[in-house]
Amino acid sequence: TLQPVAGALVLLEPGMPQKPAVGRVLSSTGADGRVSFNGLAQPRYTVTVLAPGYHLATFLDTAAAYVSL
């Protein structure tokens, strides 16, 4: 529908995911469907997005500054 999804959980991890998680930060999207993370120092991150009623989406070890679903 190309409509923003408010309240989606966004997890950000440096590089590839590890178990247990190391350096993971998380936040939720706002009403506009966006989330920002400040103070990131790594060149690559894994981005995972979870929202009720949607499929889980993960971008592994990406250098992208912006991710859009």
N, CA, C, O and CB atoms as a CASP TS submission, in Angstrom:
PFRMAT TS
TARGET T0000
AUTHOR 0000-0000-0000
METHOD Language model
MODEL 1
PARENT N/A
ATOM      1  N   THR     1       0.818  -1.204   0.000  1.00  0.00           N
ATOM      2  CA  THR     1       0.000   0.000   0.000  1.00  0.00           C
ATOM      3  C   THR     1       0.856   1.261   0.000  1.00  0.00           C
ATOM      4  O   THR     1       0.348   2.361  -0.216  1.00  0.00           O
ATOM      5  CB  THR     1      -0.927   0.002   1.201  1.00  0.00           C
ATOM      6  N   LEU     2       2.157   1.101   0.243  1.00  0.00           N
ATOM      7  CA  LEU     2       3.102   2.219   0.322  1.00  0.00           C
ATOM      8  C   LEU     2       2.749   3.209   1.427  1.00  0.00           C
ATOM      9  O   LEU     2       3.164   4.367   1.376  1.00  0.00           O
ATOM     10  CB  LEU     2       3.156   2.944  -1.005  1.00  0.00           C
ATOM     11  N   GLN     3       1.989   2.766   2.421  1.00  0.00           N
ATOM     12  CA  GLN     3       1.654   3.597   3.569  1.00  0.00           C
ATOM     13  C   GLN     3       2.685   3.371   4.680  1.00  0.00           C
ATOM     14  O   GLN     3       3.195   2.259   4.814  1.00  0.00           O
ATOM     15  CB  GLN     3       0.216   3.285   4.076  1.00  0.00           C
ATOM     16  N   PRO     4       3.003   4.396   5.479  1.00  0.00           N
ATOM     17  CA  PRO     4       3.959   4.216   6.572  1.00  0.00           C
ATOM     18  C   PRO     4       3.405   3.249   7.616  1.00  0.00           C
ATOM     19  O   PRO     4       2.194   3.167   7.822  1.00  0.00           O
ATOM     20  CB  PRO     4       4.295   5.570   7.225  1.00  0.00           C
ATOM     21  N   VAL     5       4.301   2.527   8.263  1.00  0.00           N
ATOM     22  CA  VAL     5       3.922   1.611   9.343  1.00  0.00           C
ATOM     23  C   VAL     5       4.473   2.185  10.646  1.00  0.00           C
ATOM     24  O   VAL     5       5.673   2.115  10.911  1.00  0.00           O
ATOM     25  CB  VAL     5       4.467   0.146   9.084  1.00  0.00           C
ATOM     26  N   ALA     6       3.590   2.744  11.442  1.00  0.00           N
ATOM     27  CA  ALA     6       3.982   3.300  12.736  1.00  0.00           C
ATOM     28  C   ALA     6       4.111   2.181  13.758  1.00  0.00           C
ATOM     29  O   ALA     6       3.352   1.213  13.723  1.00  0.00           O
ATOM     30  CB  ALA     6       2.959   4.357  13.216  1.00  0.00           C
ATOM     31  N   GLY     7       5.064   2.309  14.659  1.00  0.00           N
ATOM     32  CA  GLY     7       5.221   1.350  15.744  1.00  0.00           C
ATOM     33  C   GLY     7       5.954   0.072  15.377  1.00  0.00           C
ATOM     34  O   GLY     7       5.964  -0.868  16.172  1.00  0.00           O
ATOM     35  N   ALA     8       6.568   0.004  14.202  1.00  0.00           N
ATOM     36  CA  ALA     8       7.364  -1.174  13.843  1.00  0.00           C
ATOM     37  C   ALA     8       8.650  -1.152  14.661  1.00  0.00           C
ATOM     38  O   ALA     8       9.251  -0.095  14.854  1.00  0.00           O
ATOM     39  CB  ALA     8       7.678  -1.206  12.305  1.00  0.00           C
ATOM     40  N   LEU     9       9.068  -2.309  15.137  1.00  0.00           N
ATOM     41  CA  LEU     9      10.292  -2.423  15.905  1.00  0.00           C
ATOM     42  C   LEU     9      11.460  -2.600  14.954  1.00  0.00           C
ATOM     43  O   LEU     9      11.433  -3.486  14.099  1.00  0.00           O
ATOM     44  CB  LEU     9      10.214  -3.592  16.905  1.00  0.00           C
ATOM     45  N   VAL    10      12.488  -1.770  15.090  1.00  0.00           N
ATOM     46  CA  VAL    10      13.674  -1.826  14.235  1.00  0.00           C
ATOM     47  C   VAL    10      14.874  -2.140  15.115  1.00  0.00           C
ATOM     48  O   VAL    10      15.186  -1.403  16.051  1.00  0.00           O
ATOM     49  CB  VAL    10      13.883  -0.481  13.452  1.00  0.00           C
ATOM     50  N   LEU    11      15.551  -3.259  14.799  1.00  0.00           N
ATOM     51  CA  LEU    11      16.743  -3.680  15.529  1.00  0.00           C
ATOM     52  C   LEU    11      17.947  -3.456  14.641  1.00  0.00           C
ATOM     53  O   LEU    11      17.918  -3.779  13.454  1.00  0.00           O
ATOM     54  CB  LEU    11      16.646  -5.169  15.972  1.00  0.00           C
ATOM     55  N   LEU    12      18.993  -2.911  15.202  1.00  0.00           N
ATOM     56  CA  LEU    12      20.209  -2.598  14.463  1.00  0.00           C
ATOM     57  C   LEU    12      21.384  -3.251  15.180  1.00  0.00           C
ATOM     58  O   LEU    12      21.588  -3.035  16.375  1.00  0.00           O
ATOM     59  CB  LEU    12      20.414  -1.052  14.333  1.00  0.00           C
ATOM     60  N   GLU    13      22.160  -4.055  14.444  1.00  0.00           N
ATOM     61  CA  GLU    13      23.319  -4.745  15.017  1.00  0.00           C
ATOM     62  C   GLU    13      24.531  -4.492  14.142  1.00  0.00           C
ATOM     63  O   GLU    13      24.415  -4.520  12.917  1.00  0.00           O
ATOM     64  CB  GLU    13      23.055  -6.270  15.158  1.00  0.00           C
ATOM     65  N   PRO    14      25.702  -4.243  14.742  1.00  0.00           N
ATOM     66  CA  PRO    14      26.912  -4.055  13.941  1.00  0.00           C
ATOM     67  C   PRO    14      27.256  -5.336  13.178  1.00  0.00           C
ATOM     68  O   PRO    14      27.245  -6.428  13.747  1.00  0.00           O
ATOM     69  CB  PRO    14      28.096  -3.634  14.840  1.00  0.00           C
ATOM     70  N   GLY    15      27.560  -5.192  11.885  1.00  0.00           N
ATOM     71  CA  GLY    15      27.982  -6.339  11.062  1.00  0.00           C
ATOM     72  C   GLY    15      26.928  -7.413  10.972  1.00  0.00           C
ATOM     73  O   GLY    15      25.740  -7.124  10.834  1.00  0.00           O
ATOM     74  N   MET    16      27.375  -8.676  11.053  1.00  0.00           N
ATOM     75  CA  MET    16      26.469  -9.820  11.036  1.00  0.00           C
ATOM     76  C   MET    16      25.929 -10.059  12.444  1.00  0.00           C
ATOM     77  O   MET    16      26.612  -9.773  13.428  1.00  0.00           O
ATOM     78  CB  MET    16      27.187 -11.089  10.499  1.00  0.00           C
ATOM     79  N   PRO    17      24.705 -10.584  12.543  1.00  0.00           N
ATOM     80  CA  PRO    17      24.138 -10.875  13.868  1.00  0.00           C
ATOM     81  C   PRO    17      24.986 -11.897  14.621  1.00  0.00           C
ATOM     82  O   PRO    17      25.568 -12.802  14.023  1.00  0.00           O
ATOM     83  CB  PRO    17      22.694 -11.391  13.732  1.00  0.00           C
ATOM     84  N   GLN    18      25.045 -11.737  15.938  1.00  0.00           N
ATOM     85  CA  GLN    18      25.775 -12.655  16.803  1.00  0.00           C
ATOM     86  C   GLN    18      24.853 -13.139  17.906  1.00  0.00           C
ATOM     87  O   GLN    18      23.856 -12.494  18.230  1.00  0.00           O
ATOM     88  CB  GLN    18      27.034 -11.979  17.398  1.00  0.00           C
ATOM     89  N   LYS    19      25.195 -14.273  18.471  1.00  0.00           N
ATOM     90  CA  LYS    19      24.432 -14.793  19.587  1.00  0.00           C
ATOM     91  C   LYS    19      25.386 -15.072  20.724  1.00  0.00           C
ATOM     92  O   LYS    19      26.279 -15.904  20.559  1.00  0.00           O
ATOM     93  CB  LYS    19      23.646 -16.065  19.193  1.00  0.00           C
ATOM     94  N   PRO    20      25.255 -14.436  21.854  1.00  0.00           N
ATOM     95  CA  PRO    20      24.267 -13.411  22.165  1.00  0.00           C
ATOM     96  C   PRO    20      24.553 -12.115  21.405  1.00  0.00           C
ATOM     97  O   PRO    20      25.673 -11.878  20.950  1.00  0.00           O
ATOM     98  CB  PRO    20      24.241 -13.142  23.670  1.00  0.00           C
ATOM     99  N   ALA    21      23.536 -11.298  21.280  1.00  0.00           N
ATOM    100  CA  ALA    21      23.653 -10.041  20.541  1.00  0.00           C
ATOM    101  C   ALA    21      24.703  -9.133  21.172  1.00  0.00           C
ATOM    102  O   ALA    21      24.778  -9.008  22.394  1.00  0.00           O
ATOM    103  CB  ALA    21      22.298  -9.323  20.488  1.00  0.00           C
ATOM    104  N   VAL    22      25.512  -8.503  20.326  1.00  0.00           N
ATOM    105  CA  VAL    22      26.552  -7.583  20.781  1.00  0.00           C
ATOM    106  C   VAL    22      26.320  -6.237  20.104  1.00  0.00           C
ATOM    107  O   VAL    22      26.335  -6.147  18.876  1.00  0.00           O
ATOM    108  CB  VAL    22      27.989  -8.137  20.463  1.00  0.00           C
ATOM    109  N   GLY    23      26.106  -5.203  20.889  1.00  0.00           N
ATOM    110  CA  GLY    23      25.947  -3.862  20.336  1.00  0.00           C
ATOM    111  C   GLY    23      24.600  -3.590  19.704  1.00  0.00           C
ATOM    112  O   GLY    23      24.461  -2.612  18.970  1.00  0.00           O
ATOM    113  N   ARG    24      23.604  -4.418  19.960  1.00  0.00           N
ATOM    114  CA  ARG    24      22.273  -4.229  19.361  1.00  0.00           C
ATOM    115  C   ARG    24      21.582  -3.022  19.978  1.00  0.00           C
ATOM    116  O   ARG    24      21.594  -2.842  21.196  1.00  0.00           O
ATOM    117  CB  ARG    24      21.400  -5.495  19.549  1.00  0.00           C
ATOM    118  N   VAL    25      20.988  -2.204  19.137  1.00  0.00           N
ATOM    119  CA  VAL    25      20.151  -1.098  19.584  1.00  0.00           C
ATOM    120  C   VAL    25      18.803  -1.262  18.908  1.00  0.00           C
ATOM    121  O   VAL    25      18.712  -1.852  17.832  1.00  0.00           O
ATOM    122  CB  VAL    25      20.796   0.300  19.255  1.00  0.00           C
ATOM    123  N   LEU    26      17.762  -0.744  19.531  1.00  0.00           N
ATOM    124  CA  LEU    26      16.441  -0.851  18.928  1.00  0.00           C
ATOM    125  C   LEU    26      15.636   0.394  19.184  1.00  0.00           C
ATOM    126  O   LEU    26      15.868   1.142  20.134  1.00  0.00           O
ATOM    127  CB  LEU    26      15.704  -2.065  19.457  1.00  0.00           C
ATOM    128  N   SER    27      14.672   0.589  18.292  1.00  0.00           N
ATOM    129  CA  SER    27      13.770   1.720  18.398  1.00  0.00           C
ATOM    130  C   SER    27      12.518   1.386  17.599  1.00  0.00           C
ATOM    131  O   SER    27      12.485   0.384  16.884  1.00  0.00           O
ATOM    132  CB  SER    27      14.440   3.041  17.890  1.00  0.00           C
ATOM    133  N   SER    28      11.497   2.212  17.715  1.00  0.00           N
ATOM    134  CA  SER    28      10.251   2.011  16.976  1.00  0.00           C
ATOM    135  C   SER    28      10.034   3.146  15.989  1.00  0.00           C
ATOM    136  O   SER    28      10.452   4.281  16.218  1.00  0.00           O
ATOM    137  CB  SER    28       9.057   1.906  17.939  1.00  0.00           C
ATOM    138  N   THR    29       9.375   2.817  14.893  1.00  0.00           N
ATOM    139  CA  THR    29       9.074   3.837  13.892  1.00  0.00           C
ATOM    140  C   THR    29       8.015   4.796  14.422  1.00  0.00           C
ATOM    141  O   THR    29       7.151   4.420  15.214  1.00  0.00           O
ATOM    142  CB  THR    29       8.602   3.188  12.576  1.00  0.00           C
ATOM    143  N   GLY    30       8.102   6.035  13.968  1.00  0.00           N
ATOM    144  CA  GLY    30       7.118   7.036  14.331  1.00  0.00           C
ATOM    145  C   GLY    30       5.911   6.977  13.405  1.00  0.00           C
ATOM    146  O   GLY    30       5.788   6.057  12.597  1.00  0.00           O
ATOM    147  N   ALA    31       5.035   7.941  13.522  1.00  0.00           N
ATOM    148  CA  ALA    31       3.818   7.996  12.710  1.00  0.00           C
ATOM    149  C   ALA    31       4.137   8.056  11.221  1.00  0.00           C
ATOM    150  O   ALA    31       3.323   7.642  10.395  1.00  0.00           O
ATOM    151  CB  ALA    31       2.973   9.202  13.107  1.00  0.00           C
ATOM    152  N   ASP    32       5.320   8.570  10.873  1.00  0.00           N
ATOM    153  CA  ASP    32       5.711   8.680   9.467  1.00  0.00           C
ATOM    154  C   ASP    32       6.407   7.406   8.961  1.00  0.00           C
ATOM    155  O   ASP    32       6.829   7.346   7.806  1.00  0.00           O
ATOM    156  CB  ASP    32       6.632   9.886   9.277  1.00  0.00           C
ATOM    157  N   GLY    33       6.528   6.380   9.838  1.00  0.00           N
ATOM    158  CA  GLY    33       7.160   5.127   9.451  1.00  0.00           C
ATOM    159  C   GLY    33       8.674   5.164   9.459  1.00  0.00           C
ATOM    160  O   GLY    33       9.317   4.248   8.945  1.00  0.00           O
ATOM    161  N   ARG    34       9.254   6.204  10.033  1.00  0.00           N
ATOM    162  CA  ARG    34      10.709   6.362  10.034  1.00  0.00           C
ATOM    163  C   ARG    34      11.283   6.195  11.431  1.00  0.00           C
ATOM    164  O   ARG    34      10.614   6.422  12.439  1.00  0.00           O
ATOM    165  CB  ARG    34      11.096   7.724   9.474  1.00  0.00           C
ATOM    166  N   VAL    35      12.545   5.792  11.453  1.00  0.00           N
ATOM    167  CA  VAL    35      13.302   5.722  12.697  1.00  0.00           C
ATOM    168  C   VAL    35      14.726   6.152  12.384  1.00  0.00           C
ATOM    169  O   VAL    35      15.236   5.873  11.299  1.00  0.00           O
ATOM    170  CB  VAL    35      13.261   4.278  13.324  1.00  0.00           C
ATOM    171  N   SER    36      15.368   6.829  13.325  1.00  0.00           N
ATOM    172  CA  SER    36      16.759   7.265  13.153  1.00  0.00           C
ATOM    173  C   SER    36      17.577   6.766  14.332  1.00  0.00           C
ATOM    174  O   SER    36      17.091   6.699  15.461  1.00  0.00           O
ATOM    175  CB  SER    36      16.857   8.820  13.028  1.00  0.00           C
ATOM    176  N   PHE    37      18.823   6.419  14.053  1.00  0.00           N
ATOM    177  CA  PHE    37      19.768   6.020  15.082  1.00  0.00           C
ATOM    178  C   PHE    37      20.944   6.979  15.006  1.00  0.00           C
ATOM    179  O   PHE    37      21.519   7.176  13.935  1.00  0.00           O
ATOM    180  CB  PHE    37      20.226   4.526  14.906  1.00  0.00           C
ATOM    181  N   ASN    38      21.301   7.574  16.129  1.00  0.00           N
ATOM    182  CA  ASN    38      22.405   8.531  16.180  1.00  0.00           C
ATOM    183  C   ASN    38      23.658   7.881  16.760  1.00  0.00           C
ATOM    184  O   ASN    38      23.567   6.901  17.500  1.00  0.00           O
ATOM    185  CB  ASN    38      22.011   9.763  17.011  1.00  0.00           C
ATOM    186  N   GLY    39      24.820   8.425  16.426  1.00  0.00           N
ATOM    187  CA  GLY    39      26.069   7.994  17.020  1.00  0.00           C
ATOM    188  C   GLY    39      26.562   6.640  16.549  1.00  0.00           C
ATOM    189  O   GLY    39      27.269   5.955  17.287  1.00  0.00           O
ATOM    190  N   LEU    40      26.207   6.241  15.345  1.00  0.00           N
ATOM    191  CA  LEU    40      26.646   4.948  14.826  1.00  0.00           C
ATOM    192  C   LEU    40      28.069   5.053  14.305  1.00  0.00           C
ATOM    193  O   LEU    40      28.396   5.966  13.546  1.00  0.00           O
ATOM    194  CB  LEU    40      25.700   4.453  13.714  1.00  0.00           C
ATOM    195  N   ALA    41      28.917   4.109  14.719  1.00  0.00           N
ATOM    196  CA  ALA    41      30.331   4.184  14.360  1.00  0.00           C
ATOM    197  C   ALA    41      30.780   3.098  13.394  1.00  0.00           C
ATOM    198  O   ALA    41      31.834   3.233  12.772  1.00  0.00           O
ATOM    199  CB  ALA    41      31.160   4.111  15.592  1.00  0.00           C
ATOM    200  N   GLN    42      30.019   2.037  13.255  1.00  0.00           N
ATOM    201  CA  GLN    42      30.414   0.926  12.387  1.00  0.00           C
ATOM    202  C   GLN    42      30.074   1.231  10.924  1.00  0.00           C
ATOM    203  O   GLN    42      29.129   1.973  10.657  1.00  0.00           O
ATOM    204  CB  GLN    42      29.719  -0.380  12.836  1.00  0.00           C
ATOM    205  N   PRO    43      30.830   0.669   9.972  1.00  0.00           N
ATOM    206  CA  PRO    43      30.532   0.906   8.561  1.00  0.00           C
ATOM    207  C   PRO    43      29.390   0.041   8.029  1.00  0.00           C
ATOM    208  O   PRO    43      28.786   0.386   7.013  1.00  0.00           O
ATOM    209  CB  PRO    43      31.764   0.661   7.739  1.00  0.00           C
ATOM    210  N   ARG    44      29.081  -1.079   8.697  1.00  0.00           N
ATOM    211  CA  ARG    44      28.049  -1.995   8.210  1.00  0.00           C
ATOM    212  C   ARG    44      27.180  -2.459   9.381  1.00  0.00           C
ATOM    213  O   ARG    44      27.665  -2.648  10.497  1.00  0.00           O
ATOM    214  CB  ARG    44      28.691  -3.216   7.485  1.00  0.00           C
ATOM    215  N   TYR    45      25.881  -2.638   9.101  1.00  0.00           N
ATOM    216  CA  TYR    45      24.926  -3.064  10.124  1.00  0.00           C
ATOM    217  C   TYR    45      23.948  -4.072   9.537  1.00  0.00           C
ATOM    218  O   TYR    45      23.709  -4.106   8.330  1.00  0.00           O
ATOM    219  CB  TYR    45      24.167  -1.852  10.704  1.00  0.00           C
ATOM    220  N   THR    46      23.383  -4.897  10.428  1.00  0.00           N
ATOM    221  CA  THR    46      22.247  -5.729  10.075  1.00  0.00           C
ATOM    222  C   THR    46      21.007  -5.033  10.615  1.00  0.00           C
ATOM    223  O   THR    46      20.959  -4.662  11.788  1.00  0.00           O
ATOM    224  CB  THR    46      22.390  -7.191  10.644  1.00  0.00           C
ATOM    225  N   VAL    47      20.002  -4.856   9.758  1.00  0.00           N
ATOM    226  CA  VAL    47      18.763  -4.168  10.112  1.00  0.00           C
ATOM    227  C   VAL    47      17.628  -5.188  10.059  1.00  0.00           C
ATOM    228  O   VAL    47      17.426  -5.845   9.038  1.00  0.00           O
ATOM    229  CB  VAL    47      18.485  -2.953   9.150  1.00  0.00           C
ATOM    230  N   THR    48      16.889  -5.318  11.163  1.00  0.00           N
ATOM    231  CA  THR    48      15.727  -6.209  11.212  1.00  0.00           C
ATOM    232  C   THR    48      14.514  -5.379  11.593  1.00  0.00           C
ATOM    233  O   THR    48      14.573  -4.559  12.509  1.00  0.00           O
ATOM    234  CB  THR    48      15.944  -7.388  12.226  1.00  0.00           C
ATOM    235  N   VAL    49      13.405  -5.600  10.877  1.00  0.00           N
ATOM    236  CA  VAL    49      12.169  -4.852  11.112  1.00  0.00           C
ATOM    237  C   VAL    49      11.056  -5.838  11.414  1.00  0.00           C
ATOM    238  O   VAL    49      10.848  -6.796  10.670  1.00  0.00           O
ATOM    239  CB  VAL    49      11.803  -3.959   9.887  1.00  0.00           C
ATOM    240  N   LEU    50      10.332  -5.599  12.522  1.00  0.00           N
ATOM    241  CA  LEU    50       9.208  -6.443  12.934  1.00  0.00           C
ATOM    242  C   LEU    50       7.983  -5.568  13.140  1.00  0.00           C
ATOM    243  O   LEU    50       8.066  -4.511  13.765  1.00  0.00           O
ATOM    244  CB  LEU    50       9.543  -7.237  14.233  1.00  0.00           C
ATOM    245  N   ALA    51       6.851  -6.007  12.615  1.00  0.00           N
ATOM    246  CA  ALA    51       5.595  -5.291  12.835  1.00  0.00           C
ATOM    247  C   ALA    51       4.456  -6.298  12.780  1.00  0.00           C
ATOM    248  O   ALA    51       4.453  -7.174  11.914  1.00  0.00           O
ATOM    249  CB  ALA    51       5.393  -4.153  11.776  1.00  0.00           C
ATOM    250  N   PRO    52       3.488  -6.192  13.688  1.00  0.00           N
ATOM    251  CA  PRO    52       2.345  -7.106  13.664  1.00  0.00           C
ATOM    252  C   PRO    52       1.626  -7.052  12.312  1.00  0.00           C
ATOM    253  O   PRO    52       1.362  -5.973  11.782  1.00  0.00           O
ATOM    254  CB  PRO    52       1.364  -6.764  14.799  1.00  0.00           C
ATOM    255  N   GLY    53       1.319  -8.220  11.770  1.00  0.00           N
ATOM    256  CA  GLY    53       0.608  -8.289  10.500  1.00  0.00           C
ATOM    257  C   GLY    53       1.505  -8.236   9.276  1.00  0.00           C
ATOM    258  O   GLY    53       1.009  -8.267   8.149  1.00  0.00           O
ATOM    259  N   TYR    54       2.828  -8.157   9.477  1.00  0.00           N
ATOM    260  CA  TYR    54       3.790  -8.089   8.375  1.00  0.00           C
ATOM    261  C   TYR    54       4.827  -9.188   8.539  1.00  0.00           C
ATOM    262  O   TYR    54       5.038  -9.687   9.644  1.00  0.00           O
ATOM    263  CB  TYR    54       4.475  -6.698   8.318  1.00  0.00           C
ATOM    264  N   HIS    55       5.474  -9.566   7.444  1.00  0.00           N
ATOM    265  CA  HIS    55       6.570 -10.517   7.496  1.00  0.00           C
ATOM    266  C   HIS    55       7.809  -9.838   8.071  1.00  0.00           C
ATOM    267  O   HIS    55       8.031  -8.646   7.857  1.00  0.00           O
ATOM    268  CB  HIS    55       6.861 -11.096   6.095  1.00  0.00           C
ATOM    269  N   LEU    56       8.601 -10.595   8.789  1.00  0.00           N
ATOM    270  CA  LEU    56       9.883 -10.119   9.295  1.00  0.00           C
ATOM    271  C   LEU    56      10.776  -9.781   8.104  1.00  0.00           C
ATOM    272  O   LEU    56      10.794 -10.515   7.116  1.00  0.00           O
ATOM    273  CB  LEU    56      10.559 -11.185  10.221  1.00  0.00           C
ATOM    274  N   ALA    57      11.504  -8.693   8.188  1.00  0.00           N
ATOM    275  CA  ALA    57      12.434  -8.312   7.118  1.00  0.00           C
ATOM    276  C   ALA    57      13.798  -8.050   7.739  1.00  0.00           C
ATOM    277  O   ALA    57      13.907  -7.362   8.754  1.00  0.00           O
ATOM    278  CB  ALA    57      11.923  -7.051   6.336  1.00  0.00           C
ATOM    279  N   THR    58      14.843  -8.606   7.118  1.00  0.00           N
ATOM    280  CA  THR    58      16.207  -8.410   7.601  1.00  0.00           C
ATOM    281  C   THR    58      17.126  -8.082   6.441  1.00  0.00           C
ATOM    282  O   THR    58      17.077  -8.728   5.394  1.00  0.00           O
ATOM    283  CB  THR    58      16.709  -9.657   8.348  1.00  0.00           C
ATOM    284  N   PHE    59      17.960  -7.079   6.631  1.00  0.00           N
ATOM    285  CA  PHE    59      19.016  -6.721   5.688  1.00  0.00           C
ATOM    286  C   PHE    59      20.325  -7.054   6.391  1.00  0.00           C
ATOM    287  O   PHE    59      20.687  -6.394   7.365  1.00  0.00           O
ATOM    288  CB  PHE    59      18.945  -5.186   5.249  1.00  0.00           C
ATOM    289  N   LEU    60      21.040  -8.069   5.910  1.00  0.00           N
ATOM    290  CA  LEU    60      22.251  -8.533   6.568  1.00  0.00           C
ATOM    291  C   LEU    60      23.470  -7.718   6.160  1.00  0.00           C
ATOM    292  O   LEU    60      23.727  -7.508   4.974  1.00  0.00           O
ATOM    293  CB  LEU    60      22.482  -9.992   6.258  1.00  0.00           C
ATOM    294  N   ASP    61      24.211  -7.266   7.157  1.00  0.00           N
ATOM    295  CA  ASP    61      25.531  -6.661   6.954  1.00  0.00           C
ATOM    296  C   ASP    61      25.541  -5.640   5.818  1.00  0.00           C
ATOM    297  O   ASP    61      26.373  -5.718   4.913  1.00  0.00           O
ATOM    298  CB  ASP    61      26.554  -7.741   6.672  1.00  0.00           C
ATOM    299  N   THR    62      24.621  -4.692   5.869  1.00  0.00           N
ATOM    300  CA  THR    62      24.494  -3.702   4.802  1.00  0.00           C
ATOM    301  C   THR    62      25.230  -2.409   5.136  1.00  0.00           C
ATOM    302  O   THR    62      25.323  -2.016   6.299  1.00  0.00           O
ATOM    303  CB  THR    62      23.027  -3.406   4.536  1.00  0.00           C
ATOM    304  N   ALA    63      25.742  -1.764   4.118  1.00  0.00           N
ATOM    305  CA  ALA    63      26.393  -0.468   4.284  1.00  0.00           C
ATOM    306  C   ALA    63      25.423   0.670   3.968  1.00  0.00           C
ATOM    307  O   ALA    63      25.815   1.837   3.958  1.00  0.00           O
ATOM    308  CB  ALA    63      27.636  -0.373   3.386  1.00  0.00           C
ATOM    309  N   ALA    64      24.179   0.337   3.713  1.00  0.00           N
ATOM    310  CA  ALA    64      23.183   1.346   3.339  1.00  0.00           C
ATOM    311  C   ALA    64      22.941   2.326   4.468  1.00  0.00           C
ATOM    312  O   ALA    64      22.823   1.924   5.625  1.00  0.00           O
ATOM    313  CB  ALA    64      21.871   0.681   2.942  1.00  0.00           C
ATOM    314  N   ALA    65      22.868   3.594   4.147  1.00  0.00           N
ATOM    315  CA  ALA    65      22.556   4.617   5.138  1.00  0.00           C
ATOM    316  C   ALA    65      21.058   4.733   5.336  1.00  0.00           C
ATOM    317  O   ALA    65      20.607   5.197   6.383  1.00  0.00           O
ATOM    318  CB  ALA    65      23.138   5.964   4.722  1.00  0.00           C
ATOM    319  N   TYR    66      20.264   4.309   4.326  1.00  0.00           N
ATOM    320  CA  TYR    66      18.815   4.353   4.386  1.00  0.00           C
ATOM    321  C   TYR    66      18.280   3.026   3.891  1.00  0.00           C
ATOM    322  O   TYR    66      18.780   2.475   2.911  1.00  0.00           O
ATOM    323  CB  TYR    66      18.248   5.532   3.552  1.00  0.00           C
ATOM    324  N   VAL    67      17.260   2.507   4.569  1.00  0.00           N
ATOM    325  CA  VAL    67      16.615   1.266   4.160  1.00  0.00           C
ATOM    326  C   VAL    67      15.130   1.546   4.059  1.00  0.00           C
ATOM    327  O   VAL    67      14.543   2.120   4.976  1.00  0.00           O
ATOM    328  CB  VAL    67      16.910   0.095   5.162  1.00  0.00           C
ATOM    329  N   SER    68      14.520   1.153   2.964  1.00  0.00           N
ATOM    330  CA  SER    68      13.099   1.352   2.758  1.00  0.00           C
ATOM    331  C   SER    68      12.465   0.036   2.356  1.00  0.00           C
ATOM    332  O   SER    68      12.994  -0.676   1.503  1.00  0.00           O
ATOM    333  CB  SER    68      12.840   2.433   1.694  1.00  0.00           C
ATOM    334  N   LEU    69      11.339  -0.293   2.963  1.00  0.00           N
ATOM    335  CA  LEU    69      10.628  -1.523   2.640  1.00  0.00           C
ATOM    336  C   LEU    69       9.340  -1.221   1.928  1.00  0.00           C
ATOM    337  O   LEU    69       8.600  -2.139   1.574  1.00  0.00           O
ATOM    338  CB  LEU    69      10.352  -2.333   3.890  1.00  0.00           C
TER
END
